[in-house]
């Protein structure tokens, strides 16, 4: 029998051979590498990491993760490869030849991997010596990444006092409050659970203002949290080289944020000078680090090279408050997609995304930049300039060749009509009620319910030139203009309120951005409808 010493020598020889084969990649060695199990790949990666062969280490850990994701034991989570992959990316960021933006990106990716490992350990599904050792080292690993990023942007780590735990507790408190309010709201209207259609409509209308106030409260609290993070990061960076204003986009701009929604934002500045751009790019990455350290950023959103592809998914991280900034189809942060556009501009330049040429290239970006709101209300000078520039651009005649108007219309009117046409086609069955008997269907609460009312209201706002952002404010404005009757305003507003309520309820029950909502009516009596959160 082989003794322990002989086994250890044999193992080292095998790993050394495998390591050399990965250094000298050819078709035969590539085939051999594919035959290795995840444990061996991790060991090869660790050996490469010790030898400073970062490319080999990165590929080894990436292949180990792929093996585990697609292999027989894919239900088991082994965070070891993720932990060492984070080490690799952190070391790559320290290389002199890596340019500034890429250094920061690598550090953010490393932070997201360490947070993923932390979530794995918290799930209780991982056992063994690795757990104890890693639990002790993770805080210092995250602190090292933070210090490296602060130094990278020219700051002083000694002045950095970020406290992600306090912010996590603030989010937990907000979510508990929202859950309590929804339970109270459900109980208050429980006695009015009418089967008569007209009486049921009255219940929905009565709930509308409560839901509006709840969404306003959520958005206000998220803005406070986000403002605090930006303030802390600016204290590290020092005085900005020009005047600026942070503006929020998407659901936060509409005051329809859930306690688990993505953060989308941009920065308005008074100068397009490169030194100003660099300062606010640094700010964006420092803010992103704080958001990542909340522990709610899924790995696919980070664009980690060896994890790119449809095969990889993150079923560990409870997706919540996060940026989707590195996803090519998203990028609604000041850095944009770092290739074709960024969202750090003067008001006039930002409004240029609405020109016909820019709209044809990226209609989704132009769409989201229509709905903006200031992060901090007292600072609205640049925001107001942007709204004026936006209005001026949208009032120009539409010159798109594909449009057949018959009459001269503005860009805003043309886009509104085209959007409504597409949405009628997309949501036709929902609008007609033909799917009324889909009892038990699992609905995507965002795409199939919330998005319907959101798109209808947004389309009406564009058609009739509404200047407000929130759904309920838009409906009030259209009612005052005589576009909507009182009953129409109530009906659309109550539908929007129901959609917002269901979205919040579904996320709270899932404890993350979990979109699936069960509509099975054959539940036990008194079972809360639409996954109503239960008191814990």
C-alpha positions in Angstrom: 0.0 0.0 0.0 1.2 3.5 -0.7 2.1 5.4 2.4 1.0 9.0 3.1 4.4 10.5 2.1 4.5 8.5 -1.2 0.9 9.5 -2.0 1.8 13.2 -1.4 4.8 13.0 -3.7 2.7 11.2 -6.4 0.0 13.9 -6.1 2.5 16.7 -6.5 4.0 15.0 -9.6 0.6 14.6 -11.2 -0.4 18.2 -10.5 3.0 19.4 -11.8 2.5 17.5 -15.0 -1.1 18.8 -15.4 0.1 22.3 -14.7 2.8 22.0 -17.4 0.2 20.7 -19.9 -1.9 23.7 -19.3 1.1 26.0 -19.8 1.7 24.3 -23.1 -1.8 24.2 -24.5 -2.4 22.2 -27.7 -5.3 20.1 -28.9 -4.1 17.0 -27.0 -3.5 18.9 -23.7 -6.8 20.6 -24.1 -8.5 17.2 -24.3 -6.7 16.0 -21.2 -7.7 19.2 -19.3 -11.4 18.6 -20.2 -11.1 15.1 -18.6 -9.9 16.5 -15.2 -12.5 16.7 -12.4 -13.2 20.0 -10.6 -11.1 19.1 -7.5 -8.0 18.5 -9.7 -8.7 21.7 -11.6 -8.9 23.7 -8.4 -5.6 22.2 -7.2 -4.0 23.0 -10.5 -5.3 26.6 -10.2 -3.9 27.0 -6.7 -0.5 25.7 -7.9 -0.6 28.2 -10.8 -1.6 31.0 -8.4 1.3 30.2 -6.1 3.7 30.3 -9.2 2.3 33.6 -10.4 0.7 32.0 -13.5 -2.5 34.1 -13.2 -3.9 33.2 -16.7 -3.6 29.5 -16.0 -5.0 29.9 -12.5 -8.0 31.9 -13.9 -8.7 29.3 -16.6 -8.4 26.4 -14.1 -10.9 27.9 -11.6 -13.3 28.9 -14.4 -13.2 25.3 -15.8 -13.7 23.9 -12.3 -16.8 26.1 -11.8 -18.1 25.0 -15.2 -17.6 21.3 -14.3 -19.5 21.7 -11.1 -22.3 23.7 -12.7 -22.9 21.3 -15.5 -21.8 18.0 -13.9 -23.5 15.4 -11.8 -23.1 17.2 -8.5 -24.4 20.6 -9.7 -26.8 20.9 -6.8 -23.8 21.1 -4.4 -22.1 24.4 -4.0 -18.3 24.4 -3.6 -17.2 28.0 -3.1 -13.5 27.3 -3.1 -13.0 27.9 -6.8 -14.8 31.3 -6.5 -12.7 32.3 -3.6 -9.4 31.6 -5.4 -10.7 33.1 -8.6 -11.3 36.3 -6.6 -7.7 36.1 -5.5 -6.5 35.8 -9.1 -8.5 38.9 -10.2 -7.3 40.9 -7.3 -3.7 40.1 -8.2 -4.3 40.8 -11.9 -5.5 44.3 -10.8 -2.1 44.9 -9.2 -0.2 44.5 -12.5 1.4 47.7 -13.7 0.5 47.0 -17.3 -3.3 46.9 -16.6 -5.0 50.2 -17.4 -6.8 52.2 -14.8 -10.4 51.3 -15.7 -9.6 47.6 -16.1 -7.9 47.6 -12.7 -11.0 49.0 -11.0 -13.2 46.6 -12.9 -11.1 43.6 -11.8 -11.3 44.7 -8.1 -15.1 45.1 -8.3 -15.3 41.6 -9.8 -13.1 40.2 -7.0 -15.4 41.9 -4.4 -18.5 40.3 -6.0 -16.8 36.8 -5.9 -15.9 37.2 -2.2 -19.5 38.3 -1.5 -20.7 35.2 -3.4 -18.5 33.0 -1.2 -19.9 34.8 1.9 -23.4 34.1 0.8 -22.5 30.4 0.2 -21.2 30.2 3.8 -24.3 31.9 5.2 -26.6 29.4 3.4 -25.2 26.6 5.6 -24.8 24.3 2.6 -21.0 24.3 2.8 -19.1 22.3 5.5 -15.5 21.4 6.3 -12.2 23.1 7.1 -12.6 25.5 4.2 -15.6 27.1 5.9 -13.8 28.0 9.1 -10.7 29.2 7.4 -12.6 31.3 4.8 -15.0 32.8 7.4 -12.0 34.2 9.2 -10.3 35.5 6.1 -13.2 37.0 4.1 -13.5 40.3 6.0 -9.8 41.1 5.5 -10.0 40.0 1.8 -12.9 42.5 1.3 -11.0 45.2 3.2 -7.9 44.6 1.0 -10.0 45.1 -2.2 -11.5 48.2 -0.7 -8.1 49.6 0.2 -6.7 48.8 -3.3 -9.6 50.5 -5.0 -9.3 53.6 -2.8 -5.5 53.8 -3.5 -6.2 53.2 -7.2 -8.4 56.4 -7.4 -5.9 58.4 -5.4 -7.7 58.3 -2.1 -6.4 57.5 1.4 -7.7 54.2 2.8 -7.2 55.5 6.4 -10.1 57.9 5.7 -12.3 55.2 4.5 -15.0 54.1 7.0 -17.6 52.3 4.9 -20.0 50.2 7.0 -21.9 47.8 4.8 -23.4 46.0 7.8 -25.2 49.2 8.9 -26.7 49.6 5.4 -27.7 45.9 5.3 -29.6 46.5 8.5 -31.2 49.6 7.1 -32.4 47.5 4.1 -33.7 44.8 6.4 -35.6 47.3 8.5 -37.2 48.8 5.4 -38.3 45.4 4.0 -39.8 44.5 7.4 -41.7 47.7 7.5 -43.0 47.3 3.9 -44.1 43.7 4.7 -45.9 44.9 7.9 -47.7 47.6 5.9 -48.8 45.2 3.2 -50.1 42.7 5.8 -52.0 45.5 7.6 -53.4 46.7 4.3 -54.5 43.2 3.4 -56.2 42.7 6.7 -58.0 46.1 6.5 -59.6 45.2 3.2 -60.1 41.5 4.0 -63.7 42.1 5.2 -64.4 43.8 1.9 -63.3 40.8 -0.2 -66.3 41.2 -2.5 -67.3 38.9 -5.3 -69.5 41.6 -6.9 -67.4 43.2 -9.6 -68.5 46.8 -8.9 -67.8 46.5 -5.2 -64.5 44.8 -5.8 -63.5 47.7 -8.1 -64.3 50.1 -5.2 -61.9 48.1 -3.0 -59.1 48.4 -5.5 -59.7 52.2 -6.0 -59.7 52.6 -2.2 -56.3 50.9 -1.9 -54.7 53.0 -4.6 -53.7 55.9 -2.5 -52.3 53.5 0.2 -50.1 51.8 -2.4 -49.0 55.1 -3.9 -47.9 56.3 -0.4 -46.1 53.0 0.3 -44.1 53.2 -3.0 -43.3 56.8 -2.3 -41.9 55.8 1.1 -39.8 53.0 -0.3 -38.3 55.3 -3.0 -37.6 58.0 -0.4 -35.8 55.6 1.9 -33.7 54.1 -1.0 -32.8 57.6 -2.1 -31.6 58.4 1.4 -29.5 55.2 1.5 -28.0 55.9 -1.9 -27.3 59.6 -1.1 -25.4 58.5 2.0 -23.3 56.1 0.0 -22.5 58.8 -2.6 -21.6 61.2 0.2 -19.3 58.8 1.9 -17.5 58.1 -1.4 -17.1 61.8 -2.2 -15.5 62.3 1.3 -12.8 59.9 0.1 -12.3 61.5 -3.4 -12.3 65.1 -2.2 -13.8 68.1 -4.0 -15.2 67.5 -7.5 -13.5 69.4 -10.3 -16.9 70.8 -11.5 -20.5 71.1 -10.4 -22.5 68.0 -10.7 -25.9 66.4 -9.9 -26.8 62.7 -9.5 -30.0 61.8 -11.2 -31.9 58.5 -10.8 -33.6 56.5 -13.6 -36.1 53.8 -14.0 -38.4 52.7 -11.2 -36.7 54.9 -8.6 -37.3 58.0 -10.8 -41.0 56.9 -11.1 -41.3 56.4 -7.3 -42.1 52.8 -8.0 -39.0 51.2 -6.5 -39.3 47.9 -4.6 -36.9 47.2 -1.7 -35.1 44.7 -4.0 -34.9 46.7 -7.3 -31.8 47.5 -9.3 -30.4 51.0 -9.0 -30.1 52.9 -12.3 -28.5 56.4 -12.4 -26.5 59.0 -14.2 -24.4 62.1 -13.4 -25.0 65.5 -14.9 -21.9 67.8 -14.9 -21.0 71.3 -16.0 -17.9 70.4 -18.1 -17.0 67.6 -20.5 -13.3 67.9 -19.7 -11.6 64.5 -19.3 -10.4 65.3 -15.7 -14.1 65.7 -14.7 -15.0 62.4 -16.4 -12.2 60.6 -14.7 -13.3 61.9 -11.3 -16.9 60.7 -11.7 -15.8 57.4 -13.2 -13.8 56.9 -10.0 -16.8 57.9 -8.0 -19.1 55.4 -9.8 -16.7 52.5 -9.1 -16.3 53.4 -5.5 -20.1 53.6 -5.1 -20.4 50.3 -7.0 -18.1 48.7 -4.4 -20.3 49.7 -1.6 -23.4 48.4 -3.4 -21.6 45.1 -4.1 -20.7 44.7 -0.4 -24.4 44.7 0.4 -24.2 41.1 -0.8 -27.1 41.3 -3.4 -25.2 41.6 -6.7 -25.5 38.4 -8.8 -22.3 37.3 -10.5 -23.6 37.2 -14.1 -24.1 41.0 -13.8 -20.4 41.5 -13.2 -19.1 40.3 -16.6 -16.4 38.0 -15.2 -14.7 36.6 -18.3 -14.4 32.9 -17.3 -18.0 32.9 -16.1 -19.5 34.5 -19.2 -22.0 32.3 -21.1 -25.5 30.9 -20.8 -24.1 27.9 -18.8 -23.5 30.1 -15.7 -26.1 31.1 -13.2 -26.1 32.4 -9.7 -28.7 30.6 -7.5 -27.0 31.6 -4.2 -27.0 35.4 -4.2 -30.4 36.9 -3.1 -30.6 39.4 -5.9 -31.7 42.8 -4.6 -30.2 46.3 -4.4 -27.5 46.2 -7.1 -26.2 47.6 -10.4 -26.4 45.7 -13.6 -23.7 47.9 -15.0 -21.5 45.3 -16.7 -24.3 43.6 -18.6 -24.1 44.8 -22.3 -27.9 45.0 -22.6 -28.2 47.0 -19.4 -25.4 49.5 -18.4 -27.8 52.1 -16.9 -25.0 53.5 -14.7 -22.7 56.5 -15.2 -20.1 54.2 -16.9 -22.6 53.1 -19.5 -21.1 50.1 -21.5 -17.6 51.7 -21.4 -17.5 51.4 -25.2 -20.3 53.1 -27.1 -21.7 55.5 -24.4 -21.4 56.7 -20.8 -23.9 58.6 -18.7 -21.6 61.3 -17.3 -22.5 64.4 -19.4 -23.6 68.0 -19.4 -27.4 68.4 -19.7 -27.2 69.3 -23.4 -25.0 66.3 -24.3 -27.1 63.9 -22.3 -30.2 65.2 -24.2 -28.5 64.4 -27.5 -29.2 60.7 -26.8 -32.7 61.6 -28.0 -31.6 62.7 -31.5 -33.0 60.5 -34.4 -29.6 59.1 -35.1 -28.9 58.1 -31.5 -32.4 56.8 -31.0 -32.1 54.5 -34.0 -28.7 53.1 -32.6 -30.0 52.6 -29.0 -33.7 53.1 -28.6 -33.7 51.4 -25.1 -31.1 53.9 -23.8 -33.1 56.9 -25.2 -36.2 55.5 -23.6 -34.8 55.2 -20.1 -33.3 58.7 -20.2 -36.8 60.1 -20.6 -37.7 59.3 -17.0 -35.3 61.0 -14.6 -35.4 62.5 -11.1 -32.9 64.3 -8.9 -31.4 62.1 -6.2 -31.3 65.2 -3.8 -34.2 67.6 -4.2 -32.3 70.8 -3.3 -29.9 70.2 -6.2 -31.9 70.6 -9.3 -30.3 73.2 -11.5 -28.6 70.8 -13.9 -31.6 68.5 -13.7 -33.9 71.4 -14.8 -31.5 72.3 -17.6 -31.6 68.7 -18.8 -35.4 68.6 -18.8 -35.5 71.8 -20.9 -32.9 70.3 -23.3 -34.8 67.1 -23.4 -38.1 68.9 -24.3 -36.4 70.9 -27.0 -35.0 67.8 -28.7 -38.3 65.8 -28.5 -40.3 68.7 -30.0 -38.3 68.6 -33.2 -40.0 67.1 -36.2 -39.6 63.4 -36.7 -37.2 62.7 -39.6 -37.0 58.9 -39.4 -37.3 57.3 -42.9 -39.2 54.3 -41.6 -42.1 56.4 -40.4 -45.1 57.2 -42.7 -46.9 60.1 -41.0 -49.2 61.8 -43.3 -48.9 64.8 -41.0 -45.8 66.5 -39.5 -45.4 65.1 -36.0 -42.7 65.6 -33.3 -40.1 62.9 -32.3 -42.0 62.5 -29.0 -45.3 61.9 -30.7 -43.9 59.5 -33.3 -42.1 57.4 -30.7 -45.1 57.3 -28.4 -47.4 56.0 -31.2 -44.9 53.4 -32.2 -44.4 52.3 -28.6 -48.1 51.9 -28.0 -48.5 49.9 -31.2 -45.8 47.5 -30.1 -47.2 47.2 -26.6 -50.7 46.5 -27.8 -49.2 43.6 -29.9 -47.1 42.4 -26.9 -49.8 42.7 -24.3 -52.9 42.1 -26.4 -54.2 39.0 -24.6 -53.8 40.6 -21.2 -55.7 43.7 -22.3 -58.6 41.7 -23.7 -58.8 39.3 -20.8 -58.6 36.2 -23.0 -56.3 34.6 -20.5 -58.8 35.0 -17.6 -59.1 31.2 -17.2 -55.3 30.6 -16.8 -55.9 29.5 -13.2 -52.7 28.2 -11.6 -50.3 29.8 -14.2 -47.0 31.1 -12.9 -46.8 34.7 -14.0 -43.7 36.7 -14.3 -44.9 39.6 -12.0 -42.6 42.1 -13.6 -42.9 41.3 -17.3 -46.5 40.2 -17.5 -48.2 42.3 -14.8 -46.2 45.4 -13.7 -44.8 46.1 -17.1 -48.3 46.2 -18.7 -49.6 49.1 -16.6 -46.2 50.8 -16.7 -46.0 50.7 -20.5 -49.6 51.9 -21.0 -49.1 54.9 -18.7 -45.7 55.7 -20.2 -47.1 55.6 -23.7 -50.0 57.9 -22.7 -47.5 60.3 -21.1 -45.5 60.5 -24.3 -48.5 60.9 -26.5 -49.9 63.8 -24.5 -46.7 65.5 -23.5 -46.7 64.8 -19.7 -43.8 66.4 -17.9 -44.0 64.3 -14.7 -42.4 60.9 -14.0 -44.5 58.9 -11.6 -47.5 56.8 -12.9 -50.0 58.3 -10.5 -48.8 61.9 -11.2 -49.0 61.3 -14.9 -52.6 60.1 -14.6 -53.5 63.1 -12.5 -52.0 65.4 -15.1 -53.9 63.7 -17.9 -57.1 63.9 -16.0 -56.6 67.6 -15.4 -56.0 68.1 -19.2 -59.2 66.3 -19.9 -57.5 63.4 -21.6 -58.8 60.9 -19.1 -62.2 60.9 -17.4 -62.5 60.4 -13.7 -63.5 56.8 -14.1 -60.7 56.1 -16.6 -58.2 57.7 -14.3 -59.4 55.6 -11.3 -59.4 52.4 -13.3 -55.9 52.8 -14.7 -54.5 54.0 -11.3 -56.1 51.1 -9.4 -54.6 48.6 -12.0 -51.2 50.2 -11.5 -51.6 50.0 -7.8 -52.5 46.3 -7.9 -49.5 45.6 -10.1 -47.1 47.5 -7.8 -48.6 45.7 -4.8 -48.2 42.3 -6.3 -44.6 43.0 -7.4 -43.7 44.1 -3.8 -45.5 41.1 -2.3 -43.8 38.6 -4.6 -40.3 40.0 -4.0 -40.8 40.1 -0.3 -42.0 36.5 -0.2 -39.0 35.4 -2.3 -36.6 37.5 -0.3 -35.1 38.7 -3.6 -36.0 39.7 -7.1 -38.1 36.5 -7.5 -40.5 37.2 -10.4 -42.7 34.1 -10.4 -46.2 34.6 -8.9 -48.7 31.7 -8.4 -52.3 32.4 -9.2 -53.8 29.1 -8.2 -57.2 29.7 -6.7 -57.6 26.1 -5.4 -55.5 26.9 -2.3 -56.6 26.1 1.2 -59.2 28.5 2.7 -57.7 31.6 4.3 -54.4 31.0 2.4 -53.0 34.5 1.6 -53.6 35.3 -2.1 -50.7 36.1 -4.4 -48.0 34.9 -2.0 -49.0 37.5 0.6 -46.0 37.7 3.1 -46.7 35.9 6.4 -45.6 37.3 9.7 -42.5 35.5 10.8 
